[in-house]
Amino acid sequence: MIHLSVNVNKIATLRNSRGGAIPDLLYFSGLALRAGAHGITVHPREDERHIRKEDVFNLKDFLEMYNSHGNVDVEYNLEGEPEKRFIDICLEVLPEQATLVPVTPGEITSDHGFQFKKDKEKLKPAIEKLKEKGIRVSLFVDAGVENLYLAKELGADRIELYTGPFAELYDLGGREKAFEIFQTYLQTAREAKELGLGINAGHDLDHLN
């Protein structure tokens, strides 16, 4: 079964660009859920360029209320770097899932996954803290990532395949090349499944690609 979690960062970007509270983040999150989405995803960056810390808590309250009204249970997914600021937010909010992503200072958006041999020392304590609170952990990875077995050894439950390169090529009309990249996603997904890891995929995906 495939489930869709909608990232509402861009709604917050629009709101912040004009000041005030419009467009309303909770309204559009509810719209996505009523349309059939299974969850809501946000990435509370340190600079609060889109999602603010208060948004994280407001969305948590909103989703709890949504689920309490007899709707199909929806999930809350927080994305962020494996650093104290983000981990502390997760431990307070207790989302169903925390997706750890590598963050490069000054980046506009996430554009690469973890390299497990290089990043394992900072990932391990973050994963342990999240798992102690019952939070499912997913790790952002590039297709064809090496040493995928380390994700399992570190305690991750899932990986998230970074689909930005596929989406960009597809949207620019390079569909043959896009489908070549898609095959690398399939191979990585098969490897993850053999390791007992769940599989997420995301970045720039839309109803066309």
C-alpha positions in Angstrom: 0.0 0.0 0.0 1.4 3.4 -1.0 0.6 6.3 1.3 1.1 10.0 0.4 2.4 12.5 3.0 2.1 16.1 1.7 4.9 18.5 2.4 3.4 21.9 3.2 6.6 23.9 3.5 5.8 26.0 0.4 2.5 27.1 1.9 4.5 28.5 4.8 6.9 30.1 2.3 4.1 32.0 0.6 2.7 33.1 4.0 6.0 34.4 5.2 6.8 36.2 2.0 3.8 38.5 2.5 3.5 38.7 6.3 0.5 37.8 8.3 -1.2 34.4 8.4 -2.4 33.9 4.8 -2.3 31.4 3.2 -3.3 29.5 6.3 -1.1 26.5 6.9 -3.7 24.5 8.8 -6.4 25.1 6.3 -4.3 23.8 3.4 -3.0 20.9 5.5 -6.7 19.9 6.1 -7.4 20.3 2.4 -4.7 17.8 1.6 -6.0 15.3 4.1 -9.6 15.6 3.0 -8.3 15.0 -0.6 -6.9 11.7 0.6 -3.4 12.3 1.9 -2.2 10.0 4.6 0.0 12.5 6.4 1.6 15.9 6.6 5.4 16.6 6.3 7.3 19.7 7.4 10.9 20.7 7.7 11.5 23.2 10.5 14.8 24.8 9.4 16.8 26.8 11.9 16.3 30.0 9.9 12.5 29.5 9.8 12.4 30.5 6.2 9.1 28.6 5.9 8.0 26.4 8.8 8.3 28.2 12.2 8.7 26.3 15.4 5.2 27.4 16.5 3.9 25.8 13.2 5.3 22.5 14.3 3.3 22.5 17.5 0.1 24.0 15.9 0.2 21.2 13.3 0.6 18.6 16.0 -2.5 19.9 17.7 -4.4 20.1 14.4 -3.6 16.5 13.4 -4.5 15.2 16.8 -7.9 16.9 16.5 -8.3 15.6 13.0 -7.7 12.0 14.1 -10.0 12.4 17.1 -13.0 13.1 14.9 -13.1 9.6 13.5 -11.0 10.2 10.4 -8.5 7.7 9.1 -5.4 8.1 11.3 -3.0 10.4 9.6 0.7 10.7 10.4 3.0 13.6 11.2 6.5 13.5 9.6 9.2 16.0 10.7 12.3 16.4 8.6 15.5 17.9 9.9 19.2 17.5 10.5 20.5 15.1 13.2 21.4 18.0 15.5 20.3 18.9 19.0 17.8 21.6 18.0 15.8 19.4 15.7 16.0 16.3 17.9 14.8 18.3 20.9 11.8 19.5 18.8 11.0 15.9 17.9 11.2 14.7 21.5 8.8 17.3 22.5 6.3 16.9 19.6 6.6 13.1 19.2 5.7 12.8 15.5 5.0 9.4 14.1 8.1 9.7 12.0 11.3 11.8 12.0 13.1 11.9 8.7 16.8 12.8 9.2 18.4 14.8 6.3 21.9 16.2 5.8 21.8 20.0 5.9 24.5 22.2 4.3 24.6 25.8 5.5 23.2 28.1 3.0 21.4 25.5 0.9 18.1 26.5 -0.6 16.6 23.0 -0.3 17.8 19.5 0.6 19.9 18.2 -2.4 21.7 15.1 -1.3 21.4 12.1 1.0 23.6 10.7 3.8 26.9 8.9 3.2 26.7 6.3 5.9 30.4 5.6 6.5 31.0 9.3 6.9 27.9 10.3 8.7 27.3 7.3 11.0 28.8 8.8 14.1 26.4 11.8 14.2 23.5 9.6 13.1 23.8 7.0 15.8 23.0 9.1 18.9 20.2 11.0 17.1 18.5 7.7 16.0 18.9 6.2 19.5 17.2 9.2 21.1 14.3 9.2 18.7 13.8 5.5 18.9 13.7 5.6 22.7 10.6 7.8 22.4 8.9 5.4 19.9 9.5 7.7 16.9 10.0 5.9 13.6 13.2 7.0 11.9 13.8 7.4 8.2 17.1 8.4 6.6 17.4 10.6 3.4 19.5 8.8 0.8 20.6 9.1 -2.8 19.8 6.3 -5.2 22.6 3.8 -5.3 23.9 4.9 -1.9 26.8 2.7 -0.7 26.9 0.8 2.6 23.1 0.8 2.9 23.4 -2.0 5.5 24.7 0.6 7.9 21.3 2.3 7.9 19.9 -0.9 9.4 22.8 -1.3 11.8 22.3 2.3 13.0 18.7 1.5 13.9 16.8 3.2 11.1 13.4 1.9 10.3 13.2 3.3 6.7 15.1 5.2 4.1 13.7 8.0 1.9 15.0 8.0 -1.6 15.9 11.5 -2.8 13.9 11.9 -6.0 15.0 15.4 -7.0 17.2 14.3 -10.0 14.4 12.2 -11.4 11.8 14.9 -11.0 14.0 17.6 -12.6 14.8 15.5 -15.7 11.2 14.3 -16.1 9.8 17.9 -15.8 12.3 19.1 -18.4 11.3 16.5 -20.9 14.2 14.1 -20.4 12.0 11.2 -19.7 14.2 8.5 -21.1 17.1 9.6 -18.8 14.6 10.0 -15.9 13.5 6.4 -16.2 17.2 5.3 -16.2 17.5 7.1 -12.9 14.3 5.5 -11.8 15.8 2.1 -12.2 18.5 3.0 -9.7 15.7 3.8 -7.2 14.2 0.4 -7.8 17.5 -1.3 -7.2 18.1 0.7 -4.0 14.6 -0.1 -2.8 15.1 -3.8 -3.4 18.3 -3.7 -1.4 16.5 -1.9 1.4 13.7 -4.3 1.4 16.1 -7.2 1.7 17.6 -5.5 4.7 14.2 -5.1 6.3 14.0 -1.4 5.8 10.8 0.4 4.8 10.9 2.7 1.8 9.8 6.3 1.4 10.5 8.5 -1.6 10.3 12.3 -2.0 11.5 15.6 -3.3 9.8 17.6 -6.1 7.3 14.9 -6.8 3.9 16.0 -8.2 0.8 14.7 -9.9 2.6 14.6 -13.2 5.9 13.0 -12.5 
